[in-house]
Amino acid sequence: MTTLTLPEEFALLLQKDNGSYYSMSDYAGAAELGELVLQHRIDFVRKKIQVLDASPSGIGWLDDCTAYLVKKAGPANKPVAAQSFIQHRKSARKVHCAALAERGLMRREEKSVLFIPYDKYFPDPGTRQALIAELRAVARDEVELDNRRALLAAMVHATNLVRSLGLERAERKRLKEISKGQQLGKAVEAAVAAATAAITAGAIAATTASTAGGS
């Protein structure tokens, strides 16, 4: 399978076959944080984001994320709350869907309602199903857990996307353990384990705040 970033994988899982998406789980910013961790651009201090590397990457979304964090951190580089970042990046899904469409892993259709244009994205079925199968294998301890898999599993649990993907109760339980940084195995770095728990807490806080605000 083509190498994908964490937010691209998350976007593929968010999109439904009919071009709509699981809106209640639409927190791609959490997956962006995971990718920043994998690229050693951020770390977590007491569950808050600490910028490690703010140098330009040439990747639009990544540089936008870093610029926001640097601005929020200020001259003293104070840690930034994960929840605020995730809420700030609420429209990130569209960015990653567009990138996937350019790579042929999503099909884009232009639509309009009352003359207001919008895009629908249809995920490549084979790529999406392969990701779901990998998550199931992780949840069943059939494959070794690594940094990327641990973070993806945590994102899927924290945003409650796990229920939309049809995973069984035992599988959901294992992903919950992973999201807490528990029983990750030797292949997962300590920094990633800490980040997994921190990003999970931030994503859950963001989803809770959104639900409360919309009720």
N, C-alpha and C positions, 0 to 999 in steps of 0.2 A: 504494500500500500504506500502511496506517496506520503512523504514526511509532512506532517501537519503540526501547526502550533497548537497549544492547549485551547486557546479561544476558538480556533477553527474546528477542532474536534467537538468542543462544546456547542458551537453553532450548528454543526451537523446533527447533533443529538436533539437540539431544540426544535429543529424544523420538522414538520409533519410531511407525509407524502403528498398531501393535497395543497402544499404551499403555505399553509398557516403555520403557527408555531405555538409552543406551550408558554403562553404569556406570563403565567404565574411563576415560571421558573427562569424568566428572562433576565439573568444577572451575569452576562458575559464578562463584566468587569472583574468578577471573582476569578475567572479563568485567565484573564489578562495578568492578574497578580501572580498566579501560578507560573505563567511563562516568564515573568520578570524574575521570579525566584530561580527558575531553571537556568536563566541566562546570567545569574549572579549580579543582577542590577539592583536588587533590593534584599533586605533581610528583615526579620521581625524582632523587635525589642518589646517585651511585655505585651505581645499581641498587637503591636503597632508597627507601621511600615517605616523602615529606615532606608534611605537612599544610599546605595553603595557606589553606583556608577551612573552618572548622568550624561556621559558622552553621547553624541549623536550616533544613531544606528543606521539612519537612512530608511528606516521602516516607519511610515507615517504614524500608525496607531501607537507603536511602542514609544516613539519620541513624544507624542502627545501626552501619553501616560506619565512619562518621566518628567516632562515640563510641569505638569499639574502638581506632581508630588514635590518637586523642588520648590515651586511657588508656595505650596501649603506649608512646607517645612521651614521656610524662611532662612535667613542668614545663619541661624544656629543649627540648621538641619534637624529640627525637632521631629520626632516620630509622628506619623500621620495615621489617623484611625482608618482601618480597613473599610468600615461601613461607609464612611463619607466618600471614599474613593469609588466604591462599588456603585453607590447611588449616583455619583457624578458621571459614571460611564454607562448610564442606563441605555443609551442608544448604540452601544458597541456592537450588538448583534448584527446590525445592518452592515457595519464596516467589514466584518469577517465573512458575512454571506456574500458580499460583493467580491471579496478576494477569492473566495471559493468558486464563484461563478466564472471568474477570469481563468481559473485553473481547470475548468470543466468538471468540477465536483458538485456544482449546483447549477440548476437551470433557472434563469431569471426571466420573468414575464412582467411587462409593464401593464398596470391596470389603472383604473380611475373610478372614483365614486364622487358624484356631483361635481365633476370636472376637476377633482383634486387627484393628481397622479400619485401612485405608490407602486412599489415593486413587490412581487411575490417570488419566493425562492423555493425551488423543489430540489431536495437533496438527492445525490446519487444513491440509489437504493443499496447497491453493493457495498459502498464505502460506509454508509451509515450502519448497515447490518453487521459489518465486520467490527465496528466500534462497540456495538451492543454485545456482540459475542465475546469480545475481549473483556468488557466489564463483567460479564457473567463468569468468565474464566477466572478473573481476579477475585470475584466474590466467592468462588468455590475453591480458592487456593489451588487452582490447576496450573497457574503460571506464576513465576516469581514476580513479586511486587518490586517495582523500581520507582525512581523519583517521579517520572511522568505519570505512571499508572496510579500512584498514591494520590497525586494532586487531582487527577481527573475523577477518580472515585470520590474524593472529598467534595468536589464541585457538584457532582451529580446528587450526592446525598444532601448537601447543605441547601441546595435550591429546590429540593423535593422533586427534582426531575426523575429520581429513581422510581417513583410510583408510576409515572407516565410511561416509562420504558418497559413496564410489565415484569420487573424482577420479582422473584419469589421472596417470601418473608425471610428465610435464612440468608438469602443473598443480600437483601436490604440491611439485615443486621450486621453482616460483615463489612459492608460499605460504611455503616455508621461507626464501627470500631476504627476503621481506617481514618475516617474524618476526624477522629479524636486523637490521632497519632498513636494508636495502640496496635501492638503486634505487627509492626511494619516489616520486620526482617532486616538483615544486614545490608541489603542492597540499597536501602533508602537512607540518604544522608541525614544526620541529626538536624541540620538546618532546615531541610525539607520537611522533616517530621514536625518541627515546631511551626513552620509556615503553614502546613496542612491544617493544624488545629486552629491557628490564628485566622486564616482565610475562611475556614468553616464558620467560626464565630462571627466574623464580619458579614458573611453572606446571610447567615440566619438572622442577624440583627437587621440587615437591609430588607429582607423579605418580610420580617415582622413589622417593621416600620411602615413599609408600603401597604401591607394588608390593613394595618390600623388606620392609616391615612385614608384608605379607600372605603372604609366601612362607615 
